[in-house]
């Protein structure tokens, strides 16, 4: 999913294709989401959709809708191309991105 696009990649634990962040450059919650992933030392890829070509932006939104049945809101974190989180709520991200940490 989303393989045809030129992503910004952040190095860290895991593969950057396991976590895909769709964000906006002007979104405070998006900035908090990136900071969260950075603080956890995770590899991820991201795009700020308001800074790319409108046609590419539309294609990405359509692909997201085709896979998940809805348009993305921001931030949207796609986890292993299987599920996604919308918005940045730290407790939810802790449970979904690091379920083994929450269980212990």
C-alpha positions as CSV (number, residue, x, y, z in Angstrom):
1,X,0.0,0.0,0.0
2,X,1.2,3.5,-0.8
3,X,4.3,2.1,-2.6
4,X,4.2,4.5,-5.6
5,X,5.0,7.7,-3.5
6,X,8.2,9.4,-2.5
7,X,8.0,9.2,1.3
8,X,10.1,11.0,3.9
9,X,11.8,8.2,6.0
10,X,12.9,8.3,9.6
11,X,15.3,5.6,10.7
12,X,14.8,3.7,13.9
13,X,13.6,0.3,15.2
14,X,11.7,-1.8,12.7
15,X,10.9,-1.1,9.1
16,X,9.7,2.3,8.0
17,X,7.1,0.6,6.0
18,X,5.5,-0.8,9.2
19,X,4.4,2.7,10.2
20,X,3.1,5.2,7.7
21,X,2.1,8.6,8.9
22,X,-0.2,10.9,6.9
23,X,0.0,14.4,8.2
24,X,-0.2,18.1,7.5
25,X,2.6,20.6,8.0
26,X,0.4,23.0,9.9
27,X,-1.2,20.4,12.3
28,X,-0.2,20.5,15.9
29,X,-1.5,17.0,16.5
30,X,0.5,15.8,13.6
31,X,3.7,17.3,15.1
32,X,2.9,15.6,18.4
33,X,2.5,12.3,16.5
34,X,5.9,12.6,14.9
35,X,7.5,13.6,18.2
36,X,5.9,10.5,19.8
37,X,7.4,8.2,17.1
38,X,10.8,9.9,17.3
39,X,10.9,9.6,21.1
40,X,10.1,5.9,20.9
41,X,13.0,5.5,18.3
42,X,10.7,3.9,15.7
43,X,11.3,3.8,12.0
44,X,8.5,5.3,10.0
45,X,7.7,7.0,6.8
46,X,5.5,10.1,6.4
47,X,4.1,12.7,4.1
48,X,2.7,16.1,4.8
49,X,-0.2,16.1,2.4
50,X,-0.5,19.9,2.2
51,X,3.0,20.2,0.8
52,X,2.6,17.8,-2.2
53,X,1.1,18.0,-5.6
54,X,-2.8,18.0,-5.4
55,X,-3.1,15.1,-7.8
56,X,-0.8,12.9,-5.7
57,X,-2.6,14.0,-2.6
58,X,-5.9,12.9,-4.1
59,X,-4.4,9.6,-5.2
60,X,-3.2,8.9,-1.6
61,X,-6.6,9.8,-0.1
62,X,-8.3,7.5,-2.6
63,X,-5.9,4.6,-1.9
64,X,-6.5,5.1,1.9
65,X,-10.3,5.1,1.3
66,X,-10.0,1.9,-0.9
67,X,-8.2,0.1,1.9
68,X,-10.0,1.4,5.0
69,X,-13.4,2.6,3.7
70,X,-13.0,6.2,4.7
71,X,-10.9,9.2,3.9
72,X,-7.9,10.0,6.2
73,X,-8.1,12.6,8.9
74,X,-4.9,14.0,10.3
75,X,-2.8,12.6,11.6
76,X,-3.5,9.1,10.4
77,X,-1.1,6.3,11.3
78,X,-1.3,3.2,9.2
79,X,0.1,0.2,11.0
80,X,1.6,-2.6,8.9
81,X,-1.0,-1.8,6.1
82,X,-3.6,-3.6,8.2
83,X,-5.2,-1.0,10.5
84,X,-5.0,2.7,11.3
85,X,-5.3,5.3,14.0
86,X,-6.8,8.7,13.4
87,X,-5.8,11.7,15.6
88,X,-3.1,11.6,18.2
89,X,-4.3,10.3,21.6
90,X,-1.2,9.1,23.5
91,X,-3.0,6.4,25.4
92,X,-4.5,4.9,22.2
93,X,-1.2,5.0,20.4
94,X,0.5,3.3,23.4
95,X,-2.1,0.5,23.3
96,X,-2.0,0.1,19.5
97,X,1.6,0.7,18.6
98,X,3.1,-0.9,21.8
99,X,0.5,-3.3,23.1
100,X,3.1,-5.4,24.9
101,X,4.1,-2.4,27.0
102,X,0.5,-1.7,28.1
103,X,-0.1,-5.4,29.0
104,X,2.7,-5.6,31.5
